[in-house]
Amino acid sequence: MTETKVPKDGEFDQGRLWYSRRGNVLTIGLTSRAIDTLGDLEAIDVPEEGDHFDAGDDFVTVEGTRGSIEVSLPTKGLVVEVNAATGDLTAIADDPLEEGWLVRYQIDDLNALLEL
């Protein structure tokens, strides 16, 4: 029986969000495509460290001049870290793939990533 390999990184939500996985912890951020689609960022609503979420719950909302994104994941889990830079919208927009990550989220079911 062949084991399915769970990807270490990828995109989801129609390419608007990226994730990088280390073990069962995902670092999640906006893609450049999302920044372009949203326009100038106006607000980012992130959870607090230690918050638990169920599959399908919205846990991050990003608002821009041309729309908004509500982020949800297909598995329950725990917010283990929130990037302090989420208070600096320019930093998030200028470097969304490195310094501009949003949340680190410990997921309960790695196989759920295969469905993203």
N, C-alpha and C positions, 0 to 999 in steps of 0.2 A: 504494500500500500504506500503510495507516494503522499508525502505531506505537502500541503499547499503552503508556499512561502508567502508570508505577510510582508507587503512592501515596507521599506524603511522610510520612504518619503513619497509624496505625491500631491495631487490636487483634488479638490472636491468642490461641491456646490457650483457646478458648471464652470470650473476653472477660476473661480473668484477667491478661493482660499487654498493655502498650501499647508501641508503638515510635514513634520520631520519626526520620526519615531526613534526613541531610544528605550528599548525594553517595551514596557506598556505605557510609557509616557509620551504623549504627542505635544510638540511645540506647534502652535497654530498661528497663522498670520494671513494677511491679505496679499493677494498677488498684485503685480503691476496692472494686470487687466482690471482687477476690481477697483484699484485707485483711479484708473482712467475712466471707468464706467461711473463711479460715484461722483467724480468732480472733486472740488475742494472738500476735504473732510470737515465736518461741523461738530460731530460728537461721536464718542465711542463709549458704550455702556458695557462694562465688563463685570463679571462676578467677583466675589471675594475669595481669597485663598481659603480652602477648607469647605467650600460649597459643594454639595452633592447634586447631581442631576440624573434624571432618568432618560432613557433613549427617547429622542424626539423633542426633548425640551429645548427651547431657545436659551442659549446661555451667553451670547455676545450679540450686540446690535451695533452696527456702524452706520452713521448717517452722513451723507454728503449733499452737496448742492444739487445733484441730479438723481438722488435716490437713496435707498438704504438696503442693508443686508442684515438678515437675522440668521445667526449661525446656530445650527443644531447638529448633534452627532447621533449615529445609529446605535449607540451603546451607553449604558449608564457609567458614571465615573465620578471623579473627584478633581476639583481644581487644586493643583499643587503650587502654582505660581502665576502671578499676574505681572506683566511687564510694567515697571514704573513709568516707562516712556509712553504709555497709553494716555497720559495726561498732556503730552506734547504732540499734537496732531501733525505738526510739520515734520517731526522726526519719523512718525509712522509713515507718512506719505513719501518722504525722501528716501527711506531705506526699509521698505516693507519686508524684504527677504532676510535681513540680518538683524539689525538693531531694533527694527519695528515689529518684531513678533508680538502677538497679543497675549496668549494664555498658554500655560503648560497644563495638560489635562491627563490624568491617569485613567485609562479606560479599563473596563472590566473584561471586555471580550475582543481580543485582537482580531479574530476572524471577521468582525464587523467592518474592518477596514477594507476587506475584499469587496464590500458592497458599495463603497463610496463612489 
